Amino acid sequence: MRIDSLRTGGAAVRRPAEGVDRRLCRRRRHLADECLHAGLRGRTFDKALDAMTKELYINGQLCDLEDTPSLIFQSPVFNDLDVIQSNRSAEINLPLTPRNRKAFGLIDRIDILDDSAVYGKHSAAYYLGGFPVFTRGYAMVTDVTDTINITLVWGNIDNFQPLFDASLRDLREQIIEVAGADYVEWNEEVPWALPSDTALAGFIQIDFGAGRNINYSHPSVQVSAILDAIQKYHGITIENITRLSQTSDKHPMIVPLVSKNSGPDSWYSDRFEASSGYLYSTLQYINNIEFKQENITADKRGLWDIEIDTGTGSDTGSRYRNFNVSNLEKISVSILSYDDNPVGIKGNKFGNVSPSIALYGVNTTNESQTRKLLFERRGTISNGLATFGIGPDIVKDLEIDVQDTDYVYWQIKYLYPVEQEQTIAARFIITPHFDDIQFPSPFPIAENLPDMTHAEFLSALMTMAGLFAYPDSSDSNTIRMMSPDQFYNSTDTIDYDYRTVGSEDDRTPNTQTDRRIVDSHLDATIQDWSRKVILNDRGEIWRPEGTEFTMGDYAQTNTLDYDNDEDAEMLNTQGIISIDNENIERGNELVSLNFSASANRTGWNPDRPDRPFAFVPCYEEQTVSGANKVNYAAPSARILADVNTTIEDGNGSPAGRYRHGLFPRTMYFGGSEGIVAKRYADYQRILKKFRMITVYVKLTVADICNLDYTRRVYLDVYGCYFAIYSVTTGEDGICECKLIKL
């Protein structure tokens, strides 16, 4: 393989420029061939590797290095199950050279006004011998002594950092793209979801606590739809969405919306809208705009106060003026034309002052009933007709802050109406921005997703699916998933056997040809590193440099469970991963998901009281003074299975199906059908008799850049397979490798 065609992570090593000594190019190709094909002979390639160009860029600035950074590559599999974190890191001490000080904004100077470099993350990239070890890392300054001491992180952070910065409730635009709308209609006409329905959100039959009544039911969203929206939000691809969004017995999972938060669509359903406004005095040049009851087309919550009960002549019936905003922070207002012509009001000008239309707010808690101007638009009069603004509408969807305001009202100023009942032909709309929704209403989706970040949601699903995320150096926009099962099911194996080196300084290549892996019984997909083994002085390649029998915070019993609400505490949903080691802590809570489990109970459907439905306690029925009352309180986030159950007739024959939410045994962590049994069997197999060895292995830059945690490592000298736990680079390409026995 020619050095100018060698690729890693999709990036090619640059070809030599025109005029460069071709003998040097041939030498580079020879060294690459030595590395990748012929193996190591003596210290020839050690010296070449040590002489390779090492380039660290911070904020695009090339930095000065004194030593080769020691890089740590950590497997994603054997970390905390419910945490997505960076799995690659390094600590580096940079000399205080002018170049390095410039890269970090003169961070060592205390008289610099802009000290943001101390507290922020700095973009970082590192190249070794032209290979991009990483290009999208971060550097964080720990302290400054006679060096600038930094921590580098990269790997999963490329893909995952943005996931920690965004909430599920930020997905409104993506939910619209995925589901067609960010709401589900919530009214008496809405049907229950059918097995044949393909909608990504709808009213699946779930017991929310107050009977089989759509008024006291909430919609649910497919987990796959939420994952799709997350992909679109970040412009990424998440692998294994099917496994992430299904139970082990292939039921799609759903998230019932337990909160009742409002959104733009529900705000509009709560609007006040009048088809016209009226002025009632020809003697005043300042008149309040009032509205007739028969002209009001929407005011679901009754926020308009009656100003005048009765009148005479044409002035009969109730009239409204004040709009109650005492429990609101914001409203939106509009005065819209019915056509392309500007909204006009007949009247005579008051002196030389231009007419105006204004919205006032009043605070009645103040003794003087303080009035403040919230909005005003001046107009002009031509031929006895006042108009306001340039376009046909006077104002459209203007958001106004109404904090510390009890009510608002419209007013026309500096204009004498020409009629006793002067009609203003326009649509007057005030939209209150309520925090909650009331039935009937559009039920917002994104605004009522669980209150967690994208990373927290994805981590919970990964834990339930028994999957771990790992970086793909060739595609930073893809989040790849792996399962410990792959260590046992995959035929791909990395042969580290003849790269193993001892801990002594005198390391010579092993040129034994009678043990070459190409002549062994292993699969042909094994990478042949046969002539790269280096022995120590004792020749004890058969003995690891070290052996460990514990890992991290793992204890004898490690529990995985939901963060259960009180209604689900009796379910005993926890699962246990065991380690046979009496010398470690007895117990540890390994995982506590951000979801609560749910009980299943019968009796919700009076037509078939024997059918079970998931119980999500949003509502509670009470009898107060002989009257029934329903109270609402949002429980913790829930996740359920979307199940289609067959209905049988009296003869036991299928008579149809119904669709309902359940929390089946396959969603418990414990039990023979639970998540640990079905999706952590091989993980348990690895940890049961845990043993991790430390060996030194000669790895090339290409090996490091293309490190694949999903493939087993085979060491023939031990006669068994291993999983990579970590790789720490060192001088001369010799890496400390921690390997877990499979």
Secondary structure, DSSP 8 states (H G I E B T S, - for coil): --GGG-EETTEE-----TTS-HHHHHHHHHHHHIIIII---TTHHHHHHHTS-EEEEETTEE---SS----EEE-STTS-TT-----EEEEEEEE--HHHHHHTTSTT-TT-S--HHHHS-EEEEEEETTEEEEEEEEEEEEEESSEEEEEEEESHHHHHHHHHS-BGGG-HHHHHHHHSSSEEEESTT-----TT---SEE--B-B-SS-S-GGG---EEEHHHHHHHHHHHHT-EETTHHHHTB-TTS-BEEEE----B--HHHHHHT-EEES-EEE--SS-SEEE-BEEGGGEEE-TT--EEEEE---STT--S-EEEEEE-TT-SEEEEEEE-SSSS--EEE-EE-TT---EEEEEEEETTSTT-EEEEEEEEEEEEETTEEEESSSS-SEEEEEEE-TT-SEEEEEEESEE-SSSSEEE-SEEEEEE--SB--SSEEEESGGGS-SSBHHHHHHHHHHHHT-EEE--TT-TTEEEEE-TTHHHH---EEE-GGGEE-SSS--EE----TT-GGGSSS-TTSB--GGG-EE-TT--TTS-SEEES--TT--SEEEEEE---GGGGGG---EEEE---TTS-SEEEEEEESSB--EEES-SSTTSTT--EEE---EEEEEETTEEEEEE---S-B-EEEEEEEEE-TTS-EEEEEEEEE--GGGSSSSTTSHHHHHSHHHHHHHHT--EEEEEEE--HHHHHT--TTSEEEETTTTEEEEEEEEE--GGGEEEEEEEE-
